[in-house]
Amino acid sequence: HQLEHAISGVYDNVAHGAGLAVLYPAWAKFIYKHNIKRFARLARNVWDVNDENDELCALKGIQKMQEFFIKIGMPSTLKEFNVTEKDIEKFVKICTNNGQRTVKSYIPLGESEIAEIFKICL
């Protein structure tokens, strides 16, 4: 949520839910290895993925979630909001209070991690 607030705070045409539809799959792709079993459980329980390999199951679940968002008409990339790679630095500064804090997740997300997540969203 904190990463999305940076986007909708800069771009007033981005609804919070639409921003999350773009960010959540990117965040999940970046972070899933820090709790593969939890992402695999989500895939099995919500998206009916039945792969026995937890990592493959987690990845398939993330993909199914992104496909669902697209199916219901949600955006899938930041480019759909006219966000460019130049905006990422601004978003990172907002999220980290100019490098003074990290965002809590399965691991603390600092400037480089947050930038990578936003790059995945492009």
N, C-alpha and C positions, 0 to 999 in steps of 0.2 A: 504494500500500500504506500509506503513512504516513497518508493521510487516513482510510482505513478503520480503522486502529488507534485513532483517536480515537473512532469509533463503538462498536466492540466493547470498548473500554476503559471506556466509560460505561455501555453497555447489555450486560450479560453474556448476554442472550438472543440476541445477534447473532453468528452464526458468521462467521468471517473471509471465507469464500467467498461467503456470502450478501451481506455488506456490499460486497464487490468487485463482485458482479453488479449492484448498484445504482449504485455509484460509477463503475465504468469507463465505461459509456456516457455518464454526465454529464461526466466528465473529458474524454472524447473529443470530445463536442459543444463543450466549452469551448475545447479546445486544438488541434483538428485543423487550423485555418488556419495554424498555425505550422509544419506539415509535411504539407501536403495530399497530396503524392506518396506519402508513407509510408502514410497512412491509405487512400489509393486502392489502393495495392499490397496492403494487408491485405484490403480489400474484394474485390479481384479474385482473390487467391490462396486466401483462406479461405472467402469467402461467395459466390463465383461471380457477382459483380456485373460486368457487362460494359459499363457506361456509359463512353463515350470521354471525357467531361468529368470530369477528376480530382476536382473539388470535389463534383459530384453523386455520383460513384462513392463517395467517402469517406463522405458523408452516408448513402447507401444502405447501405453496409457497417456503419456504426454502428447504424443501425436494425435490420438483419438480426441483428446480434449481440444487441441488446436483445431482439428477438423470440425468438431461440434461448434466451436465459436464461429468459424467461417460459415457453417451451414445456417446458423441463425442470423447471419448478416453482420457479424462483428468484424472489425478490421483485424488484420493479422500481422501488419508491419507498421513501423513508425512512419515509413514513407507515405502511407495513406493519409497521414496528418500533415504532410509536407515538412516533416522533421528531417534534418540532414545530419551528417556526421559532425558538422561543426557545432550542433546543438548539444551534443553529448557532454562536452566539457562543462557547459552551463548547468546541465542536469546533475552532473556529478558534484559540482560545487554546492548546489542546492541541497542535495541528499546528504552530503558530508559536512555541511556548514563550513565550507571552504577548507576541507581536510581536517576539521577539528573533532569529528566523531565518525563512528562506524554505524552501520545499520545492522541490527540484530537479525540473524537468520540461523541456519544450521551451523554456519561459521560467521564471524563478523565480516561484513562486507565493507571494505574500504574503497578508496578511489579507483584502484585498478579493477577490482571485482565488479563494481557498479558500472564502470565504463564498458567492461566486457559484456555484461548483461544487456546494456543499451545497444551495443553493436550487434548482438544476436537479434535484437528487435528490428534492426534496419532491413 
